[in-house]
């Protein structure tokens, strides 16, 4: 791997078009989906059950419940708590709206907490400050694929009798103190959206240790019915069913599960490539004074869903938004993950949070940029992205 002093400036490299993301789907995934389509069983059925078992084994969980999205996974997990009016759920403000919306849809009062300056994960100190007698749950978000400080958060939860539901949309595979994410909190929600480390196009999973709770989630994911389609219409099934709960239409399809089974087998290799890309970015950008690179605490295995850099505005004449436009003009896609919830209109109005109340996330909102990170990136693509960013920052130094 070349050091930054040996690299060629992007202005002297052949211009490239590097999108922010492109899914890594091969012929094996396509064949698996086609085979499922030809089987005549499209909705939740044998492939979904197989995917659940395989996923549980892969992360070391006792149970896995496949659903239609990570949003569905979060909502289903929160719904299982049977929140009452006024019950509070604490989560990070630096997350996608789905995390906060799931709390509200489940009937909870959303409490937003700040993040730590190094990893941008949920800050246990701020969480502890915001515990009240009405707090029912904590939802850590493993930002960018770096696990949150689970030891501290679990200690707070145990002290107050709270449920911990992990938002692991970014964190497959990831580890914390040698434990796989998916086996640490009471329930863990994963995402298989198109941009995620493992994709089924759309899809999600809840992992957990409690067998009775897993059965409850399985019932509630499909209208609260005591028998899903496979258990009604397969050769071994029976047509009669009951509705035990007013549930949801959150089931995964067998077509999505077929893709997921292939992606799960490929996951170790996909993860290795993500780690290689992240390491190359770090080597190429480590001497750039205008950016702060992502931190990795020693106790974690990072999933590297995102590579998020932070600009140092005191060293630049350009705002972050202008830097993104300069990258785009050079053919480089990038993104912002995320606009903190307290800066979005709905949450600003309903959560009674000012930017000064959440200072770390508020500051990060003006400086973060997610660089392209997907397994089909070549090393030359990564070099072009890094050199383009270096050139933009060099040209706009204070």
ABEGO torsion letter per residue (X at the ends): XBBAAABBBAAABBBBBBBABBBBBBAAAAAAAAAAAAAGBABBBAAAAAAAAAAAAAAGBABBBBBABAAAAAAAAAAAAGBBBGBBBBBBABBBAAAAAAAAAAGBBBBBBBBBAAAGBBBAAAAAAABBAABABBBBBBBGGBBBBAAAAAAAAAAAGBBBBBBAAAAOBBBBGGBBBGAABABBBBBABAABABBAGBEBBBBBABAAAAAAAAAAABGGBABBAAAAABAABBABBBBABBBBBABBBAAAAAAAAAAAAAAAAAAAAAAAAAAAAAAAAAABAABBBBBBBAABBBAGABBBBBBBAAABABBAAAAAAAAAAAGBBBBBOBBBAAABAAAAAAAGBBAAABAAAAAAAAABBBBBBBAABBAAAAAAAAAAAAAAAAAABX
